Amino acid sequence: MKKHILVAFISLAVTAPTSATEWGIGFSTQSDDQTIYFPIKAGDKLRIEPFFREESITYNRESIFDRYKITSKSFSVGMGVFGITNIKEKSQLYYGARVSYQETEYTYKSENLNFKNESDGYQFSPTIGFEYMLTDNILIAGEAEWTYSDTSLKSTYDNEGVDTKRSETEKRFILRYLF
């Protein structure tokens, strides 16, 4: 499934700029958000924005009682579609939603215990943002979104599966560069 979504994402990201008037790259300015965005202007009042995020963390710890290693990997890929309303000459409001697919793997290994948790699921996020053009090519934006996610978790620790539904609000600042 992950490969099919990634192929569709790359195909859109590569072919859409050929028919769009403006496209670019963006990233969140927050240190804990490694998401990369690919804004594509699909008209004066519409933006399509594929995005992806990949993260891998390994933590090794040794104490007098135990030595263990924790590995966490996550991957998400998705698409945002936004309507755009100009407020003034260099500022605009955008509104729409993002949809994404996510996978996470968490592994714990020690002398006494070994287990792995794997989860995957989908996320839907209605989003609203304000954007200001610093130059003709550089935009800075602040946005807020309400996020609903539906994930399934499988664990080798207890061989149980858990379905989780979660909602939360998020905010971010995004810096975009248009080519």
trRosetta pair geometry for C-beta under 8 A, 3 or more apart (Angstrom, degrees):
i j d omega theta_ij theta_ji phi_ij phi_ji
1 4 5.9 -58 -153 35 33 110
1 5 6.4 27 155 -15 67 107
1 101 7.6 -138 143 180 109 150
1 120 7.8 99 82 170 139 156
2 5 6.0 -59 -149 39 30 108
2 6 6.1 29 155 -19 66 111
2 75 7.0 48 -145 103 128 141
2 101 7.6 -167 -107 122 63 129
2 103 6.1 -28 -90 -20 126 148
3 6 5.7 -56 -144 39 30 112
3 7 6.3 32 156 -21 65 105
4 7 5.8 -52 -147 35 29 110
4 8 6.5 28 155 -16 63 106
5 8 5.8 -56 -150 38 32 110
5 9 6.2 34 152 -22 65 109
5 77 5.4 143 137 78 113 131
5 101 5.3 -82 -134 44 167 147
6 9 5.5 -53 -145 37 31 115
6 10 6.3 28 158 -16 66 107
6 77 6.1 -171 -89 -50 64 170
7 10 6.0 -55 -143 39 28 107
7 11 6.2 32 156 -22 63 108
8 11 5.7 -55 -147 35 28 114
8 12 6.5 25 157 -15 64 106
9 12 6.1 -60 -152 38 27 106
9 13 6.2 21 155 -16 65 113
9 50 5.5 140 -158 -161 85 130
9 52 6.7 90 162 -62 153 117
9 77 5.0 -80 -64 177 160 128
9 79 7.5 -153 -114 -60 86 95
10 13 5.6 -57 -141 41 31 111
10 14 6.0 23 161 -15 67 111
11 14 6.2 -63 -145 40 24 104
11 15 6.0 -3 168 2 64 117
12 15 6.4 -68 -131 48 23 93
12 16 5.4 27 175 -29 66 117
12 48 7.8 -105 168 143 121 134
12 50 5.7 144 97 -61 118 140
12 79 7.4 -8 100 -100 162 125
13 16 6.6 -37 -118 27 16 111
13 17 7.8 18 171 -17 46 102
13 38 5.1 30 -133 108 107 168
13 50 4.9 -102 -75 63 98 152
14 17 7.5 -71 -176 24 23 102
15 18 5.9 -52 -167 21 49 115
15 19 7.6 18 152 1 74 102
16 19 6.5 -75 -161 45 41 93
16 20 5.7 31 152 -22 78 121
16 23 6.9 133 108 -98 94 140
16 40 4.8 -6 132 -144 128 163
16 42 7.5 -54 -170 -85 112 102
16 48 6.5 -109 -162 81 154 135
16 50 8.0 157 20 -10 148 120
17 20 5.3 -65 -129 43 37 109
17 23 3.9 -84 -110 15 101 160
17 40 6.2 -120 -77 -119 66 107
17 179 7.9 22 -152 56 135 128
20 23 5.1 93 86 -51 135 102
20 40 4.8 -128 -76 -174 169 92
20 41 5.5 132 -178 67 111 62
20 42 5.8 -64 -111 -88 104 54
21 41 5.5 -57 62 92 87 117
22 39 7.9 -11 121 118 93 99
22 40 7.7 163 96 -155 56 39
22 41 4.0 35 58 20 93 130
22 178 4.9 2 -180 -168 115 125
22 179 7.3 164 -158 60 67 60
23 38 7.0 7 -177 172 101 83
23 39 6.6 177 -151 97 52 59
23 40 4.6 -1 -110 -110 98 70
23 41 6.8 -135 -68 16 52 74
23 178 7.0 147 87 -146 16 76
23 179 6.1 -12 77 38 68 104
24 38 7.3 179 87 -156 42 49
24 39 5.2 -1 55 59 91 96
24 137 7.6 155 -106 -168 138 80
24 176 5.6 93 102 174 135 91
24 177 5.0 -166 -171 95 123 51
24 178 3.9 -92 -51 -101 136 42
24 179 5.4 169 -95 -8 72 73
25 36 6.8 -21 -166 -176 95 97
25 37 7.0 137 -168 82 45 60
25 38 6.0 -18 -105 -105 60 63
25 39 7.7 -153 -69 22 11 79
25 176 7.3 175 93 -150 32 64
25 177 5.7 -6 60 57 76 95
26 36 7.3 147 79 -167 49 52
26 37 3.9 -22 67 66 101 110
26 38 7.5 -160 23 -65 81 21
26 39 5.8 52 -11 -16 124 107
26 49 7.9 -26 37 -150 129 119
26 139 7.9 -40 -102 70 122 98
26 174 5.2 37 166 172 125 107
26 175 6.2 179 -150 90 80 44
26 176 3.6 -29 -90 -99 118 75
26 177 6.9 170 -80 16 62 61
27 35 6.9 161 -143 89 63 58
27 36 5.5 -25 -93 -110 89 62
27 37 6.7 -171 -73 18 35 84
27 174 7.0 177 92 -149 22 74
27 175 6.2 -12 59 57 70 88
28 33 3.9 -31 87 103 151 126
28 34 7.7 -79 47 -53 110 7
28 35 5.4 59 -8 52 116 95
28 172 4.8 -55 -133 -173 115 128
28 173 6.8 108 -159 73 67 52
28 174 5.6 -47 -96 -96 54 72
29 172 7.7 146 37 178 71 81
29 173 4.5 -33 38 91 116 106
29 174 7.0 -166 -10 -98 85 19
29 175 5.7 83 -60 -17 104 105
30 33 4.4 55 74 18 107 111
30 172 5.8 -95 -6 -134 127 86
30 173 6.8 128 -39 39 85 83
33 53 7.7 -70 -173 -119 65 136
33 172 6.1 -39 39 -122 176 128
34 53 5.4 119 87 -149 82 92
34 54 7.2 -83 112 59 129 43
34 55 5.6 139 38 -76 143 102
35 51 5.5 19 -179 175 106 123
35 52 7.3 173 -147 91 68 25
35 53 4.3 -46 -94 -75 68 112
35 76 7.9 -36 -105 75 99 113
36 51 6.4 171 85 -152 46 75
36 52 6.1 -12 56 61 92 72
36 53 7.1 158 13 -83 68 58
37 49 5.4 -8 -168 -178 106 111
37 50 7.6 150 -157 86 54 44
37 51 4.6 -25 -103 -98 63 106
37 80 7.8 -18 -138 23 111 129
37 174 6.5 14 14 -157 148 133
37 176 6.9 -57 87 -100 123 99
38 49 6.5 157 71 -158 51 57
38 50 4.8 -10 54 65 113 89
38 51 6.7 -174 14 -79 75 52
39 47 5.8 -24 -159 -168 94 120
39 48 7.9 138 -158 79 46 44
39 49 4.9 -15 -100 -105 60 98
39 176 5.4 20 3 -150 141 137
39 178 7.0 -62 84 -90 119 88
40 47 6.7 142 72 -162 49 65
40 48 4.6 -23 66 66 108 89
40 49 6.8 -175 20 -81 73 46
40 50 7.6 36 -6 6 117 88
41 46 7.6 116 -167 85 52 59
41 47 5.8 -35 -103 -103 51 79
41 178 7.6 27 -20 -133 119 130
42 46 4.5 -56 75 105 96 108
42 47 6.6 154 16 -111 86 21
42 48 5.1 57 -28 -7 131 103
43 46 4.4 40 50 35 105 103
44 84 7.4 -132 143 75 50 118
45 83 5.9 -2 161 -159 90 75
45 84 5.1 -157 -150 56 45 81
45 85 7.3 34 -137 -75 97 50
46 81 7.5 -17 -164 -169 94 83
46 82 7.2 148 -155 83 48 53
46 83 6.4 -30 -97 -109 62 50
46 84 6.7 -134 -50 9 17 97
47 80 7.7 0 111 109 94 98
47 81 7.6 164 88 -154 55 39
47 82 4.6 -11 61 62 99 102
47 84 5.9 79 -14 -45 104 119
47 94 6.4 -24 31 -137 132 137
47 96 7.8 -148 65 2 86 152
48 79 6.9 -21 -172 -169 89 102
48 80 7.3 153 -165 84 41 58
48 81 5.8 -10 -109 -105 68 72
48 82 7.9 -175 -78 24 26 74
49 79 7.0 141 79 -163 50 53
49 80 4.0 -14 63 60 103 105
49 81 7.6 -168 23 -70 76 29
49 82 6.7 20 -1 1 117 114
49 98 7.6 -55 81 -100 106 100
50 77 7.8 -5 -174 -174 93 83
50 78 7.3 173 -152 97 55 40
50 79 5.2 -27 -99 -103 62 76
50 80 7.8 -158 -66 22 18 70
51 77 7.4 178 94 -150 52 46
51 78 5.7 -12 60 65 89 81
51 79 7.4 167 18 -89 74 28
51 80 6.7 33 -5 -7 116 104
51 98 7.3 -18 31 -144 129 128
51 100 7.5 -52 75 -94 99 123
52 75 7.7 -15 -172 -169 97 76
52 76 6.7 175 -152 92 54 56
52 77 4.5 -6 -106 -105 93 76
52 78 7.5 154 -84 20 52 60
53 74 7.3 -10 117 115 100 100
53 75 7.2 169 90 -150 62 35
53 76 4.8 10 51 51 99 95
53 77 7.9 -161 26 -69 60 46
54 74 7.2 180 -146 93 40 57
54 75 5.0 8 -109 -109 81 78
54 76 8.0 -166 -70 27 51 55
55 72 7.6 -12 116 116 99 93
55 73 7.1 171 91 -150 58 43
55 74 4.9 5 54 53 98 94
55 75 7.9 -164 26 -69 61 47
56 71 7.5 -11 -168 -170 85 89
56 72 7.3 169 -150 90 41 55
56 73 4.8 2 -107 -107 82 82
56 74 7.9 -170 -71 24 48 57
57 70 7.9 -7 113 113 93 92
57 71 7.2 167 88 -152 54 45
57 72 4.7 -1 56 56 98 99
57 73 7.9 -169 25 -71 60 45
58 69 6.9 -10 -169 -172 93 98
58 70 7.2 162 -154 87 45 53
58 71 5.0 -7 -105 -105 79 81
58 72 7.9 -170 -74 24 39 63
59 69 7.1 157 83 -157 52 50
59 70 4.5 -6 58 58 103 100
59 71 7.7 -169 24 -73 67 39
60 67 8.0 1 -175 -176 85 87
60 68 7.7 -178 -149 96 49 44
60 69 5.1 -13 -104 -106 73 83
61 67 7.1 -177 96 -150 54 50
61 68 5.6 -5 61 60 94 81
61 69 7.7 175 23 -83 67 38
61 70 7.7 20 4 1 109 100
62 66 8.0 -143 -143 107 46 44
62 67 4.4 -1 -113 -113 81 91
63 66 5.9 18 55 51 98 62
63 67 7.4 -175 28 -77 56 50
66 110 5.3 11 177 -169 117 132
66 111 6.2 -150 -144 34 80 101
66 112 6.2 -66 -120 9 123 117
67 110 6.4 160 84 -143 46 80
67 111 6.2 66 48 -21 83 106
68 108 6.6 -5 -176 -171 122 81
68 109 6.4 161 -156 86 71 47
68 110 3.6 -32 -96 -84 95 102
68 111 7.9 -105 -75 3 72 66
68 113 8.0 -4 -111 63 124 89
69 107 7.8 -5 110 111 88 97
69 108 7.7 161 83 -153 51 39
69 109 4.8 -9 56 60 95 99
69 110 7.5 172 18 -72 60 59
70 106 7.5 -14 -168 -169 91 84
70 107 7.0 161 -154 85 44 58
70 108 5.5 -6 -105 -104 79 71
70 109 8.0 -175 -75 25 37 67
71 105 7.7 -10 113 114 95 94
71 106 7.4 167 88 -153 55 39
71 107 4.5 1 55 54 98 105
71 109 8.0 19 2 4 101 105
72 104 7.4 -14 -169 -169 85 94
72 105 7.3 167 -152 88 41 56
72 106 5.1 1 -108 -109 80 77
72 107 7.8 -161 -70 25 42 66
73 104 7.0 164 89 -154 55 48
73 105 4.7 2 56 54 100 98
73 106 8.0 -162 28 -70 61 42
74 102 7.0 -8 -170 -170 97 98
74 103 6.9 171 -151 91 52 54
74 104 4.5 -7 -105 -106 89 82
74 105 7.7 -171 -74 23 49 60
75 102 7.1 162 88 -152 51 53
75 103 4.9 -1 57 56 96 96
75 104 7.8 -173 24 -74 60 46
76 100 5.0 37 177 163 108 131
76 101 6.7 175 -148 86 66 44
76 102 4.1 -15 -98 -101 100 82
76 103 7.5 178 -75 21 56 58
76 123 7.5 -3 -149 20 134 131
77 100 6.4 168 86 -152 29 89
77 101 5.9 -10 59 55 79 90
78 98 5.6 70 132 174 134 95
78 99 5.5 -169 -157 95 109 44
78 100 2.7 -66 -63 -92 135 83
78 101 6.6 164 -76 13 81 58
78 123 7.2 -60 -84 65 151 99
79 98 6.9 179 93 -147 33 66
79 99 6.0 -7 58 56 79 85
79 100 7.6 162 16 -80 48 65
80 96 6.2 110 175 99 85 122
80 97 6.8 -159 -141 106 71 33
80 98 4.0 -33 -89 -92 91 84
80 99 7.8 160 -85 15 45 58
80 127 6.8 -25 -143 35 124 146
81 96 4.9 -141 98 -178 56 140
81 97 6.6 1 52 56 81 69
82 94 4.3 27 168 177 133 111
82 95 6.3 137 -153 64 84 24
82 96 3.6 -132 -98 7 52 135
82 127 7.2 -58 -95 83 109 110
82 129 7.8 -28 -139 34 147 110
83 94 6.8 166 81 -152 44 62
83 95 5.5 -21 57 64 93 81
83 96 5.8 146 6 -63 67 98
84 92 5.4 11 -172 165 96 135
84 93 7.4 152 -156 80 50 48
84 94 5.0 -21 -100 -99 71 87
85 92 6.3 162 81 -163 42 83
85 93 4.8 -12 62 60 98 98
85 94 7.7 177 21 -82 67 39
85 95 7.8 10 3 8 106 106
86 89 8.0 26 -177 -103 117 16
86 91 7.6 113 -162 87 61 50
86 92 5.0 -48 -106 -103 47 96
87 91 4.7 -42 60 102 113 98
87 92 5.9 178 3 -105 84 31
87 93 5.8 88 -49 -20 111 93
87 130 7.9 0 -10 -141 149 94
88 91 4.9 36 46 40 91 100
90 132 6.0 43 132 -162 94 71
90 133 4.3 -119 -162 50 87 98
91 130 6.9 -1 -172 -177 105 91
91 131 6.8 162 -153 86 58 52
91 132 5.0 -18 -101 -102 86 73
91 133 7.3 -138 -69 9 41 77
92 130 7.7 169 89 -154 39 51
92 131 5.2 -15 62 61 84 100
93 128 7.3 -10 -176 -171 95 90
93 129 7.3 160 -159 87 52 47
93 130 5.8 -26 -104 -102 67 67
93 131 7.7 174 -89 19 19 80
94 127 7.9 -1 113 115 92 99
94 128 7.3 170 91 -153 52 45
94 129 5.0 -8 60 61 94 94
94 130 7.9 -178 21 -81 72 21
94 131 6.2 33 -5 -9 111 121
94 141 7.6 -20 29 -141 121 139
94 143 7.8 -38 70 -102 100 119
95 127 7.1 -178 -145 95 43 59
95 128 4.7 2 -107 -109 86 79
95 129 7.6 -176 -72 24 49 62
96 126 7.7 -151 123 -146 27 58
96 127 6.1 -11 70 59 61 92
97 124 6.5 -4 -179 -173 123 80
97 125 6.1 155 -159 82 72 49
97 126 4.9 -39 -96 -97 94 49
97 127 6.1 145 -107 11 33 85
98 123 7.6 -1 110 110 94 99
98 124 7.6 166 87 -154 54 37
98 125 4.5 -7 55 60 94 107
98 127 5.9 45 -9 -19 96 134
98 145 7.1 -13 23 -140 112 157
99 122 7.1 -9 -172 -173 86 103
99 123 7.1 165 -154 86 42 58
99 124 5.5 -3 -106 -105 78 70
99 125 7.7 -171 -73 23 37 73
100 122 7.0 162 86 -155 46 58
100 123 4.8 -7 57 55 92 103
100 125 7.8 9 6 4 103 112
101 120 7.3 7 179 -174 87 97
101 121 7.7 -172 -150 102 58 27
101 122 5.8 -31 -101 -100 60 71
101 123 7.9 -169 -76 17 17 80
102 119 7.8 1 113 113 96 92
102 120 6.5 178 93 -147 56 55
102 121 5.9 -14 58 62 94 67
102 122 7.4 163 16 -95 83 21
102 123 6.2 47 -14 -15 122 114
102 149 7.4 -15 27 -145 139 126
102 151 7.0 -48 76 -98 112 116
103 118 7.6 -14 -169 -170 89 86
103 119 7.2 167 -153 90 45 53
103 120 4.6 -10 -102 -100 74 94
104 117 7.8 -8 113 113 96 94
104 118 7.2 167 89 -153 57 43
104 119 4.8 0 55 56 99 96
104 120 7.5 -179 20 -75 64 50
105 116 6.8 -13 -169 -171 90 102
105 117 7.3 163 -154 87 42 57
105 118 5.2 -4 -107 -106 78 79
105 119 8.0 -171 -73 24 41 62
106 116 7.0 158 84 -157 52 53
106 117 4.4 0 56 55 103 102
106 118 7.9 -164 26 -71 65 39
107 115 7.6 -171 -146 97 51 43
107 116 4.8 -10 -104 -107 78 86
107 117 7.9 -156 -69 27 40 63
108 113 6.7 -8 120 114 112 100
108 114 6.8 -177 96 -140 67 38
108 115 5.5 8 54 54 100 78
108 116 7.7 -169 24 -77 64 43
109 114 5.0 20 -118 -116 66 92
110 113 5.2 23 52 51 108 72
110 114 7.0 -162 35 -68 56 64
114 156 7.9 -27 121 103 76 128
115 155 6.4 18 173 -178 120 91
115 156 4.9 -173 -149 78 73 89
115 157 3.7 27 -141 -70 154 84
116 155 7.2 178 91 -147 45 53
116 156 4.8 43 44 13 78 121
117 153 6.0 -10 -171 -168 102 105
117 154 7.3 161 -154 83 53 44
117 155 4.7 -15 -102 -101 79 86
117 156 7.8 -128 -66 16 43 72
117 157 7.3 -14 -65 -4 88 112
118 153 7.2 156 83 -151 40 56
118 154 5.3 -12 61 59 90 92
118 155 7.9 178 22 -79 61 42
119 151 5.0 37 173 168 116 121
119 152 6.3 175 -147 86 73 42
119 153 4.2 -25 -91 -95 104 74
119 154 7.4 168 -80 17 53 61
119 164 7.9 -10 -147 26 138 120
120 151 6.6 -179 98 -147 20 85
120 152 6.3 -13 60 54 67 87
121 149 6.0 90 114 175 127 91
121 150 5.1 -157 -171 98 120 52
121 151 3.0 -119 -7 -98 148 60
121 152 6.0 145 -71 6 99 64
121 164 7.7 -98 -45 63 165 85
122 149 7.0 -178 95 -147 42 64
122 150 5.6 0 57 55 83 93
122 151 7.8 -178 24 -75 42 61
123 147 6.0 -10 -171 -167 110 101
123 148 7.0 159 -155 83 59 46
123 149 4.3 -20 -101 -99 86 90
123 150 7.8 -179 -80 21 44 61
124 147 7.5 153 81 -153 42 53
124 148 5.1 -13 61 61 91 98
124 149 7.8 175 21 -80 60 45
125 145 4.4 33 174 166 108 133
125 146 6.7 173 -149 80 64 42
125 147 4.4 -14 -100 -101 100 75
125 148 7.4 -177 -76 22 53 62
125 170 7.6 -29 -143 38 133 119
126 145 6.4 168 86 -152 45 80
126 146 5.5 4 57 50 94 94
127 143 5.7 18 -177 174 104 125
127 144 7.3 169 -149 89 63 39
127 145 4.0 -25 -99 -95 80 109
128 143 6.6 174 92 -151 38 81
128 144 6.0 -10 62 60 84 83
128 145 7.5 160 19 -84 57 60
129 141 5.0 31 167 176 127 117
129 142 6.4 175 -152 90 82 39
129 143 3.1 -34 -93 -94 106 100
129 144 7.4 164 -83 17 63 53
129 174 7.7 -12 -151 27 151 120
130 141 6.6 167 85 -151 43 72
130 142 5.6 -3 55 57 91 87
130 143 7.4 179 20 -79 54 60
131 139 5.3 9 -177 178 110 119
131 140 7.2 164 -152 84 63 36
131 141 4.1 -24 -98 -95 81 100
131 176 7.8 -13 -143 26 125 129
132 139 6.8 159 79 -155 38 70
132 140 5.6 -16 60 61 90 84
132 141 7.5 169 17 -83 62 51
133 136 7.0 27 177 -104 124 24
133 138 7.3 117 -164 81 59 52
133 139 5.3 -37 -101 -99 58 83
134 138 4.5 -40 60 98 110 105
134 139 6.8 -176 9 -98 81 25
134 140 6.0 60 -35 -7 113 102
135 138 4.7 51 37 31 95 97
136 178 7.8 -97 137 69 63 116
137 177 5.9 21 153 -160 94 71
137 178 5.0 -141 -147 60 63 77
137 179 7.4 54 -142 -88 114 18
138 175 7.3 -17 -165 -171 90 90
138 176 7.4 153 -155 84 43 55
138 177 5.8 -14 -100 -104 67 71
138 178 7.9 -142 -60 19 26 78
139 175 7.5 156 84 -159 53 45
139 176 4.4 -11 61 61 101 103
139 177 7.9 -170 24 -75 74 27
139 178 7.0 51 -7 -18 110 105
140 173 6.8 -5 -175 -175 92 100
140 174 7.4 162 -157 84 46 50
140 175 5.6 -16 -106 -105 74 69
140 176 7.8 -173 -79 22 28 74
141 173 6.8 161 85 -156 50 53
141 174 4.6 -11 60 57 103 94
141 175 7.9 -173 22 -76 74 26
141 176 6.8 30 -3 -5 114 112
142 171 7.3 2 -175 -175 86 99
142 172 7.6 -179 -147 93 51 39
142 173 5.4 -24 -97 -101 70 75
142 174 8.0 176 -81 18 24 73
143 171 6.9 175 91 -149 48 58
143 172 5.9 -11 59 59 89 78
143 173 8.0 153 17 -95 71 29
143 174 6.7 6 7 1 116 114
144 169 6.6 -3 -174 -175 98 105
144 170 7.2 166 -154 87 53 47
144 171 4.9 -20 -101 -100 75 84
145 169 7.0 165 87 -154 43 60
145 170 5.3 -12 60 59 90 91
145 171 7.8 168 19 -83 66 39
146 167 6.7 8 175 -173 91 102
146 168 7.7 180 -155 94 56 29
146 169 5.5 -34 -101 -98 63 74
147 166 7.9 2 112 110 93 87
147 167 6.5 169 89 -149 53 54
147 168 5.4 -15 59 62 101 74
147 169 7.2 157 12 -104 82 21
147 170 5.8 32 -16 -2 125 114
148 165 7.4 -7 -172 -172 88 86
148 166 7.4 165 -152 86 45 48
148 167 4.8 -14 -99 -98 71 92
149 164 7.6 9 107 109 96 94
149 165 7.2 175 89 -150 52 43
149 166 5.0 -8 57 58 95 94
149 167 7.6 173 17 -80 65 44
150 163 7.4 -3 -173 -176 79 96
150 164 7.5 172 -149 89 37 53
150 165 5.3 -3 -104 -105 74 78
151 163 7.3 171 91 -154 44 53
151 164 5.0 -9 62 59 90 97
151 166 7.7 -7 14 10 105 109
152 161 6.4 -5 -175 -174 95 107
152 162 7.4 160 -157 84 50 45
152 163 5.3 -22 -102 -101 73 73
152 164 7.7 179 -84 19 26 73
153 161 6.6 159 83 -157 55 56
153 162 4.5 -9 57 58 108 92
153 163 7.6 -171 19 -78 75 26
153 164 6.6 40 -11 -9 112 112
154 160 8.0 -173 -142 95 50 37
154 161 5.2 -19 -96 -103 72 85
155 158 5.8 28 96 38 119 74
155 159 7.1 -103 87 -53 70 15
155 160 6.0 0 48 56 105 73
155 161 7.8 177 15 -87 74 39
155 162 7.7 25 -8 3 111 104
156 159 6.8 21 -141 -73 35 63
